[in-house]
Amino acid sequence: MNDYVPDAALVSEPRPHAARRAALACMAVLAVALGVGRFAFTPLLPLMLHGGALDLRQGGWLASLNYAGYFVGAISCVALRFAPARIVRAGLVATVLLTLAMGLTRQFWIWAAVRFAAGAVSAWTFVFASQWGLRRLARLGANEWGGVIYTGPGFGIIATGLWVSAAGGLGARVGWIGFGLIGALLAALVWATLGEDMRALAPRAGAGKKASPAREDHEGSRAEAFWLVLLYGVPGFGYIITATFLPVIARHALPGSAWPDLFWPMFGAALIAGALLAARLPLHWDNRTMLAGCYVVQAVGIALGIVWPNAAGFSFGSVLIGLPFTAITLFAMREARVLRGEHAAALMGYATAAYGVGQIAGPLVAAPLAASTGSFSPSLWLAAAALVVGAAGLVWRVRSGRAHPR
């Protein structure tokens, strides 16, 4: 790794403080880009259905269009040549405006365009916030703060779920506008941190020690990158059916109960705990093995909601699906850095695109199947099976491949 010389910005601020501020800023960014920009749709979907604004098939189309935008955004990350912090700032502004737009119109074609655009923006923001944050923490010698970054979606999910539970009687329109205003407040709080002079973390001119070579210089790394991209797409399909339709499924199984409003915040709380726990696992553990374990945990969580369709089953299921949710992202992004080092953004983008493909397929499979069978169970069993197959694929790569150089 290069030697780095702090400038006045870091001389005046201890590195632990700089690391904490960077991690918290990225956490807030992901809370807006993912917790609001993508997942606010989940708790608001029952309100939109109940109000007659759309039907279940249209809800599935809006979800899939959002994930299609996420796919397009992830693929296009490799072509973006702007500074990561600048892209993240633009993503925050766009997310706020697109969220507000959902509350200011009732035309389906506008919603479709907005959800597609929001998906693309969330992918750009996620990839470049991850790249900016993980690189900054690595250069500050504070990798242990990486898990904090990925708690952001969990805080966003909890906030959106509780907001809908408390103010759901005001309707989906108020919900969308409220989420947009909350996103604007968070963006304002982290704006200065994202604009800090990055010369504090630039390589020292003439530094004699060269950067560590990326894994792309090692035989077989291209194959490992291919399998990372392919197998990272599996949990995109595996979790998304539950993540999109959980409140709808729970309300159908528990009519008149107050529990359905709590399952989504439970998912978010478990996500936060999982991200923090994942960051404390030893860095020398193989990321692929940890990914496989996460896939199995999510599969069990999905199965619980099917075989035990009551408050306890949905509660434990929500926790088990949420616990590894962003841990999966953390391990995959770390693996991308192992494979590509400082040039990991492109691989992160391709992996995120594969994840997006799984997300596109999920609602398109689940909504029509549920409409024709009257149950989400067949789609959920398919999702659980996909996760088990993905875990088996990761274990196969660990056993058949050579150990990672560290």
C-alpha positions in Angstrom: 0.0 0.0 0.0 1.2 3.5 -0.7 2.5 5.7 2.1 0.2 8.7 2.7 1.0 12.0 4.1 -1.9 13.8 5.9 -2.4 17.5 5.0 -3.7 20.1 7.3 -7.2 18.6 7.3 -5.9 15.4 8.9 -3.3 17.1 11.1 -6.1 19.1 12.8 -8.3 16.0 13.2 -7.2 12.6 14.6 -7.5 9.8 12.2 -10.1 7.9 14.3 -12.3 11.0 14.1 -11.9 11.2 10.4 -12.7 7.5 10.0 -15.8 7.9 12.1 -17.1 10.9 10.2 -16.4 9.2 6.8 -18.3 6.0 7.9 -21.2 7.9 9.3 -21.5 10.0 6.2 -21.6 6.9 4.0 -24.1 5.3 6.3 -26.4 8.3 5.9 -25.8 8.2 2.1 -26.9 4.6 1.9 -29.9 5.3 4.2 -31.1 7.8 1.7 -30.1 6.0 -1.6 -31.3 2.5 -0.5 -33.4 2.8 2.6 -35.5 5.6 1.0 -34.7 5.6 -2.7 -35.3 1.9 -3.1 -37.0 0.4 -0.1 -39.6 3.0 0.9 -41.7 1.4 -1.8 -42.1 -1.7 0.3 -44.0 -0.3 3.3 -45.9 2.1 1.0 -47.1 -0.5 -1.4 -50.0 -1.7 0.8 -51.2 1.9 1.1 -51.0 2.3 -2.7 -52.9 -0.9 -3.2 -55.5 -0.1 -0.6 -56.0 3.4 -2.1 -56.7 2.0 -5.5 -53.7 3.8 -7.0 -52.5 0.5 -8.6 -53.1 -3.3 -8.5 -50.7 -6.1 -7.5 -49.4 -6.6 -11.0 -48.7 -2.9 -11.5 -46.9 -3.0 -8.1 -44.8 -5.8 -9.4 -44.0 -3.8 -12.5 -43.0 -0.7 -10.5 -40.7 -2.9 -8.3 -39.1 -4.5 -11.3 -38.6 -1.2 -13.2 -36.8 0.1 -10.1 -34.5 -2.9 -10.2 -34.1 -2.6 -13.9 -32.9 0.9 -13.4 -30.6 -0.4 -10.7 -29.1 -2.9 -13.2 -28.6 -0.2 -15.8 -27.1 2.1 -13.3 -24.7 -0.6 -12.0 -23.6 -1.5 -15.5 -23.0 2.2 -16.4 -20.8 2.7 -13.3 -17.8 1.5 -15.4 -18.2 4.4 -17.7 -18.5 7.2 -15.1 -15.3 9.2 -14.8 -16.3 11.8 -12.2 -14.9 11.9 -8.7 -16.8 9.4 -6.4 -17.8 12.1 -3.9 -19.3 14.2 -6.7 -21.3 11.3 -8.0 -22.6 10.6 -4.4 -23.6 14.2 -4.0 -25.5 14.2 -7.3 -27.1 10.9 -6.3 -28.4 12.3 -3.0 -30.0 15.3 -4.8 -31.6 13.1 -7.4 -32.9 10.6 -4.8 -34.6 13.4 -2.9 -36.3 14.9 -6.1 -37.4 11.5 -7.4 -38.9 10.5 -4.0 -40.8 13.8 -3.8 -42.0 13.2 -7.4 -43.7 9.9 -6.3 -45.9 11.9 -4.0 -46.7 14.7 -6.4 -48.4 12.6 -9.1 -50.8 9.7 -9.5 -50.1 8.7 -13.1 -48.7 5.2 -13.5 -46.4 6.0 -16.4 -44.8 8.8 -14.5 -44.3 6.5 -11.5 -42.8 3.9 -13.8 -40.3 6.4 -15.1 -39.5 7.7 -11.7 -38.9 4.3 -10.2 -36.6 3.3 -13.1 -34.6 6.5 -12.6 -34.5 6.0 -8.8 -33.0 2.5 -9.4 -30.2 3.8 -11.6 -29.4 6.6 -9.2 -29.3 4.3 -6.2 -26.9 2.0 -8.0 -24.5 4.8 -8.8 -24.7 6.2 -5.3 -24.2 2.8 -3.7 -21.2 1.8 -5.8 -19.4 5.1 -5.5 -20.2 5.6 -1.8 -18.9 2.1 -1.2 -15.7 2.8 -3.2 -15.2 6.2 -1.6 -15.9 5.0 2.0 -14.0 1.7 1.9 -11.0 3.3 0.3 -10.9 6.1 2.7 -11.2 3.8 5.7 -8.5 1.5 4.3 -6.1 4.5 3.9 -7.0 5.7 7.4 -6.2 2.2 8.8 -9.8 1.9 10.1 -11.3 -1.0 8.2 -13.3 -2.0 11.3 -15.6 1.0 10.5 -16.7 -0.6 7.2 -19.7 -2.3 8.8 -21.0 1.0 9.9 -21.3 2.1 6.3 -23.7 -0.8 5.5 -26.0 -0.2 8.4 -27.3 2.8 6.5 -30.0 0.8 4.6 -31.2 -0.7 7.9 -31.7 2.7 9.5 -33.5 3.8 6.4 -35.7 0.7 6.4 -36.6 1.2 10.1 -37.4 4.9 9.6 -39.6 4.3 6.6 -41.4 1.3 8.3 -42.1 3.2 11.5 -43.2 6.3 9.6 -45.7 4.4 7.6 -46.9 2.6 10.7 -47.4 5.9 12.5 -48.7 8.1 9.7 -50.1 5.4 7.3 -53.6 6.8 7.8 -52.5 10.0 5.9 -52.0 8.0 2.7 -49.1 7.0 0.5 -48.7 10.6 -1.0 -47.9 12.0 2.4 -45.5 9.1 3.0 -43.5 9.8 -0.2 -43.3 13.5 0.4 -42.2 12.9 4.1 -39.5 10.5 2.9 -38.2 13.1 0.4 -37.9 15.7 3.1 -36.1 13.3 5.5 -33.7 12.5 2.6 -33.1 16.2 2.0 -32.2 16.7 5.7 -29.8 13.8 5.8 -28.1 15.0 2.5 -27.6 18.4 4.0 -26.0 16.9 7.1 -23.3 14.9 5.2 -22.8 17.4 2.3 -19.7 19.0 3.8 -18.0 15.7 4.6 -18.4 14.5 1.1 -16.9 17.7 -0.2 -13.7 17.5 1.9 -10.4 18.0 0.1 -9.3 14.4 -0.9 -5.7 15.5 -1.1 -5.5 14.4 2.5 -5.7 10.9 1.2 -3.7 11.3 -2.0 -0.5 9.4 -2.5 2.7 11.2 -1.6 4.6 12.5 -4.6 7.5 10.3 -5.3 6.6 7.7 -2.7 9.0 4.8 -3.2 6.8 2.1 -2.0 4.5 0.8 -4.7 0.9 -0.1 -4.2 0.1 -3.7 -3.5 -0.8 -5.5 -6.7 -4.4 -6.4 -7.2 -5.5 -10.0 -7.6 -6.0 -9.4 -11.3 -2.2 -10.0 -11.6 -2.6 -13.6 -10.3 -3.6 -16.6 -12.4 -7.2 -17.5 -12.1 -8.4 -14.1 -10.7 -10.5 -13.5 -13.8 -12.4 -16.8 -13.2 -12.9 -15.8 -9.6 -14.2 -12.4 -10.6 -16.6 -14.1 -13.0 -18.0 -16.4 -10.3 -18.2 -13.5 -7.8 -20.4 -11.6 -10.3 -22.5 -14.6 -11.1 -23.1 -15.9 -7.6 -23.6 -12.4 -6.1 -26.7 -12.2 -8.4 -28.3 -15.1 -6.5 -29.3 -13.3 -3.3 -30.7 -10.5 -5.5 -33.4 -12.9 -6.6 -33.4 -14.8 -3.3 -34.4 -11.9 -1.0 -36.3 -9.5 -3.2 -39.6 -11.3 -3.3 -39.8 -11.1 0.5 -38.4 -7.6 0.6 -40.9 -6.3 -1.9 -44.0 -8.1 -0.8 -43.5 -8.8 3.0 -46.1 -6.3 4.2 -48.6 -7.6 1.6 -47.9 -11.2 2.5 -48.1 -10.5 6.2 -51.3 -8.6 6.0 -52.9 -11.4 4.0 -51.8 -14.0 6.6 -52.7 -11.9 9.6 -55.7 -9.8 8.7 -56.5 -7.1 11.3 -53.3 -7.6 13.2 -50.9 -4.8 14.2 -47.9 -7.2 13.6 -47.5 -6.7 9.8 -46.4 -3.0 10.3 -43.5 -4.3 12.5 -42.0 -6.9 10.3 -40.3 -4.5 8.0 -38.7 -2.5 10.8 -37.5 -5.8 12.3 -35.9 -6.6 9.0 -34.1 -3.2 9.2 -33.0 -3.7 12.8 -31.6 -7.1 12.0 -29.8 -5.6 9.0 -28.0 -3.1 11.2 -26.9 -5.8 13.7 -25.7 -8.1 10.9 -23.6 -5.3 9.3 -21.9 -4.5 12.6 -21.3 -8.1 13.5 -19.9 -8.9 10.0 -17.4 -6.0 10.3 -16.0 -7.6 13.4 -15.2 -11.0 11.8 -11.5 -11.6 11.1 -10.4 -10.1 7.8 -8.4 -13.3 6.9 -11.6 -15.3 6.7 -12.6 -16.1 3.2 -15.3 -13.8 2.0 -16.8 -16.5 -0.2 -17.3 -18.8 2.7 -19.0 -16.1 4.7 -21.2 -15.3 1.8 -22.3 -18.9 1.6 -23.3 -18.9 5.2 -25.3 -15.7 4.7 -27.2 -17.3 1.8 -28.2 -20.2 3.9 -29.4 -18.0 6.8 -31.6 -16.0 4.4 -33.0 -19.3 2.9 -34.0 -20.4 6.4 -35.6 -17.1 7.0 -37.7 -17.3 3.9 -38.7 -20.9 4.7 -39.9 -19.9 8.2 -42.4 -17.5 6.8 -43.9 -20.2 4.6 -44.1 -23.1 7.1 -44.9 -20.9 10.1 -47.2 -18.2 8.7 -47.9 -16.4 12.0 -46.5 -13.5 14.0 -43.6 -15.7 15.4 -42.7 -17.1 12.0 -42.7 -13.8 10.2 -40.8 -12.2 13.1 -38.0 -14.8 13.1 -38.0 -14.9 9.3 -37.7 -11.1 9.0 -34.7 -11.2 11.4 -33.0 -14.1 9.6 -33.5 -12.4 6.2 -32.3 -9.1 7.4 -29.3 -10.2 9.5 -27.1 -11.1 6.6 -28.6 -8.6 4.1 -25.9 -6.0 4.0 -23.3 -8.4 5.4 -23.6 -10.0 2.0 -22.8 -6.7 0.4 -19.9 -6.0 2.7 -18.3 -9.4 2.0 -18.9 -9.1 -1.8 -17.4 -5.6 -1.9 -14.4 -6.7 0.1 -13.9 -9.6 -2.2 -14.0 -7.2 -5.2 -11.2 -5.2 -3.5 -9.2 -8.4 -2.9 -9.5 -9.2 -6.6 -9.0 -5.7 -8.0 -7.5 -3.6 -5.3 -7.8 0.2 -5.9 -9.5 -0.5 -9.2 -12.4 -2.4 -7.8 -15.2 0.1 -8.8 -15.8 -1.7 -12.2 -16.0 -5.1 -10.6 -18.3 -3.7 -7.9 -20.5 -2.3 -10.6 -20.7 -5.6 -12.5 -21.5 -7.5 -9.3 -24.1 -5.0 -8.4 -25.6 -5.4 -11.9 -25.8 -9.1 -11.4 -27.6 -8.5 -8.1 -29.9 -6.2 -10.1 -30.8 -8.9 -12.6 -31.9 -11.1 -9.7 -34.0 -8.3 -8.4 -35.7 -7.6 -11.7 -36.6 -11.3 -12.1 -38.0 -11.7 -8.5 -41.2 -9.5 -8.7 -41.8 -10.4 -12.3 -42.0 -14.1 -11.2 -43.7 -13.6 -7.9 -46.6 -11.2 -8.7 -48.1 -13.2 -11.7 -47.5 -16.5 -9.8 -49.2 -15.2 -6.7 -52.1 -13.8 -8.8 -52.6 -17.1 -10.5 -52.2 -19.4 -7.5 -53.5 -17.1 -4.8 -50.3 -17.6 -2.7 -46.8 -16.3 -2.6 -45.5 -19.7 -1.3 -44.4 -21.2 -4.6 -42.3 -18.0 -5.4 -40.8 -18.0 -1.9 -39.8 -21.7 -2.1 -38.1 -20.9 -5.4 -36.2 -18.0 -3.8 -35.1 -20.2 -0.9 -33.9 -22.9 -3.3 -32.0 -20.4 -5.3 -30.1 -19.2 -2.2 -29.2 -22.8 -1.3 -27.8 -23.4 -4.8 -25.9 -20.1 -4.6 -24.3 -21.2 -1.3 -23.3 -24.5 -2.8 -21.7 -22.7 -5.7 -19.6 -20.5 -3.4 -18.5 -23.5 -1.3 -17.5 -25.2 -4.6 -15.4 -22.2 -5.5 -13.6 -22.2 -2.1 -12.8 -25.9 -2.3 -11.8 -26.0 -5.9 -9.9 -22.7 -6.1 -6.6 -21.7 -4.6 -6.5 -19.7 -1.4 -6.6 -15.9 -1.7 -3.3 -14.2 -1.4 -3.5 -11.6 1.4 
